[in-house]
Amino acid sequence: MTVLRLPDIAAQISAQAQPALDFVGMQQIALPILLDGKPMDCRVDAGVSLDDVSARGIHMSRLYLALEALEHQPLSLSAVQRVLHQFLDSHEGLSQRAYLNLRGELLLKRPALVSPLAGWKAYPVTLNTRLDTTGFHVELQLTLGYSSTCPCSAALARQLIQQQFVDDFAGKSLDHADIIAWLDSSRGILATPHSQRSEARLQLHLDPHQQRLPIRHVLDTAEAALGTALQTAVKRADEQAFALANGQNLMFCEDAARRLHQALRQEDGVQGFHLEVLHAESLHAHDAVARSSWQR
């Protein structure tokens, strides 16, 4: 019996030269990744450039199969770089650039501020990588949430409380017990400053020669710089500690952006960054935004 050879349309050579293509590949490939010792459900984009203008297409199955190497080892830049080299080796003569992008959510267990409770927080993570004739390029994107209390609103609230105190105690002798009782009443907290759930978006250009991805360290550094990271499981003591942290870390979006800028500049392995902070205003129907960039 004659066995017919399976056709390979992509390998056919076009009689007429066509334009080169920047990217040909696949998006949203499901892939389990081990990151920071924990499994992460990722969506992956994999592709190469098509520089041979006479070629009909690329071999997408070769890209797909090369991704299997990432399933069996912790995610590292060296592992990603080896996969990108495999992309190019399997498309020798066709492609000069290879791309591998990963998106997922890293789950980290975070302790409460005071009590022994702890809970899980999800941090969106995107890793964009490229290998070309100029070398290996790495961009890490992280998103984290925090609380921000408006300094202007806090000052206005304090002024109202001060005025109420003057009105209530005008012409009276001050008694310590009366003052304590007043502070514990609704009149002692006549007004409160407005706070909002806020978000920091970090886009970092990494040194491609480092072995470990500094994801957790960058997240810890950013949350420490802001001082009011969103909480998970809490008791009343934690809620009180969170209120204290907000009161001691009043910040406009400009303040948050500057804190993060200073912290990220000290990070080893970060060659540059673009950051954006977004304060989803509770006073206004619009958001307050600040951005900052730096290049080593």
N, C-alpha and C positions, 0 to 999 in steps of 0.2 A: 504494500500500500504506500502510495506516495504521500509524504507528510509535507504539507504546504507551510512555508515559512510565514510567521506572523508579520504583517506589514508594520512598518515604523514610519508613519507619515511625517513625524517631527524631524526625522533624519534626512528627509528629502531636500535636495538643493534647488532653490528657486532659480529659474532661468533669468529672472530680472532682479537686480539689486533692490532691496527694500531698506527703509530707514532702520538704524540701530534703535534698540529699546533700552530704556534706563532700568526697568524692572520687569521681570516675568517670573511668576511663581504662584504661591498660594497664601491665603489669609485664613485666620480663625481655625487653625489646626489645633485640635484638642491634644494636650500633652501634660502628663504629670511630671512635676519638677520638685526636686528636693532642695529647699532653700532654708537656710538657718536651722537645719535639723528637722524641718517640718515639711510634709508634702503640700504642694500648692497646685491647684487646678489652673493650668495656664492655657491661654490661647496664643498661638504662634503664627507669625508671618515668616515665610521663607522664600527667598528668591535670588535670582542672579540677573545681571544685565545680559542682553543679547546683542553682542557687538559684531558678530559675523552677519553681515548684511545679506549673505546668500542663504543663510539657514532659515528653515521654516519655523522652528521652535526649539524649546529646550526639553530636557528629560525631567519632568516634575517628580516622577517616582523616585529618582535618585536623591532628590532633595528630601523627600518624605522619609525615605529609609535611613538617611544620614541622621535624622533627628532622634532615632532610637538610642544613640549613644548618650543623650542627655537624661534618659530615664534611669540609668543605672549608677549615677554618681551625683554627689552634691553639685549644685550649680556653681560654676566658677568661670572667670573670664578666660582662663586657659582652655577649659572644655568647650566653651563657645567658639573660641578661635579655631580649635581643631575641626569643629563641624563646618565652619566657614571655609577652611582650607579644603575640606572634603567636597563642599559644593563646587569650588573652582576646579579641583582636580577631576571631578566627574564631568565637567563641562569645558575641558581643555580645548582651546581653539574657538570656543563659542563666547566665553564670558570673561570679563576682567574685574567685575565687582560682584561681591556676594553680600546678602543681607539676611539678618536673623533678628527678629523682634519678638519679645515675650511680654505678655500682659497677664496679671493675676492679682490676687489679694493675699498679702502675708498676714497670717493670724498670730498675734503676740498676746500672751497673757500678762496683764498689767495689774499690779497690786493697788489696793485702795490707799488713800493718803494717810489714814490713821489706823483703821481697823485691820484685822487679818484677812479680810475678804480680797478676792481677785476675780478678774473676768477677762474675756477675750475681746480684743479690738482688731478690726480689719483695716489694713493699710494698702490702698491700691499701689501697685508697683508696675512700672513699665521699663523694660530694658531694650534699647535700640542699639544694634551693632552693625558695623559695616567693615568689610575687608576689601581693599583695593590696592592699586599700585603705590599709594602713599602710605599704606600701613593699616593698622587695626584701630577702629574708632568706636568709642563706647559712650553712650548717653543713658543716664539713669534718671527716671522720673518718679517722684514720690509725692503722695498727698497725705496730709495729716490734719486732724481737726483740733481746735482749741476754743476756749472761751475768751472773749474780749469785753472789757467794761470801759465805757467811754469816759475819759477824764473830764470833759466838759460837763457831761451829765452828772458826774459825781460831785463836782464843785457846785452846781446848781442845787443838787439835793442837799448838800451840807448847808448851803445858805438858807434854804427853807427851814431846815431843822433848827438852825441857829436863831432865825427870826421867831419861830414858834416858842423856843426856850425863853427868849426875851419877853414875848407877850405873856407867857404863863407865869413868869416869876418877877415881872415888873413890880417894884415897890415892896417885894416880899423879902424877908430874911432867908438866906439860902440854908436849907437844912439837908444834911448829907442823905438821910433816909428818903426825903422827898425827891431829891434829884435821882437817886437810884430807882425809885418807883416810877418817876417820869420817863427815864430812859428805857424802862421795861414796858412802857405803855405804847399804844399806837401813835401817840403824839411824839414819842422819842424817835420814831422812824417814819416821820410824816411823809417823806419822799425817798424813793430809791433810784439809784442810777440805772440806766438801761444797759444790759449786756446782750451779746449775741453769739450764737454759735458761728465760729469762723473757720476758715480753711487756708492752709498754706500749701502751695504747689511748687515743688522744687524740681528743677531740671538741671542735672549735674553732668558736666563733662569730666569723665574719669580718666585717670592714668591707666592705660590699657595693660601695663606691665604688672599691676598688683594682682595677687593671687585670689584674695577674698573680696567678695562684693561687700562694701561697707554699709549695707542697708540698715541693719539694726543700729549701728553706731551713729549714723546720720540722723535717724529718727529720734534716738535718745538725746542727741545733742540739740536738735531742733526743739523738742518738747521742753528740755531744761531751759533753753534760752527764752522761750515764751512764758513758762511758769504756770500755765493754766491748761494743761492737756485735758481733753475730755476724759471723763471717768467711766468705769463700768459698774461693777457691783459696789454699792455704798451703804453705810449706816449713817445715822444722823451726825455722828462725830466726823465722818468723812465729808458730809455735806457742809458742815460748819467750817471745816478746814478748807474746803473749796471756795466758800464765800470769802474767807480770809485771804486766800491766794489771789482771788479776783480783786479784792480791795487793795492789796499791796502791789498789784501788777496792772494798774490802769494803763490802757494803751489805745491810741489811735492806730489806724492801719499803717501810718508812717512809722510809728514806734515798733510795731511788730516786724515790718520789713527790715528795719535797721538792725534789730536784734538778730534776726536770722542772717542777715548779710555778714555781720561781724563774726557770728559763730561759724558759718560755712567757710569763711576765709581761712580759718584755723585748721580745717580738716585736711589731713594728709591724704593724698591720692585724688583730691578734687582740683582739676586744672582750670575750671571755670564754672560759672553757673548763671542761670536766670531763675529768679524766684518771683512769685506772685502771691500776695495775701488778699483774701476776700473777706470782708466783714459784712455778713448778711444783716443789715441794719434792722433793729426792732423799732426804731423811731421812724425811719423813712421806708418808703416802698421800693427804694433802690439800694444797691450795694456800694460800699466804700472799698476801693481797690488801690493797692500800691505795688509797684514792681521795681526790681533792682537786678543789675547784672554785674558780673565781674569776670575778668580773664587773667590768669596768672601770667 
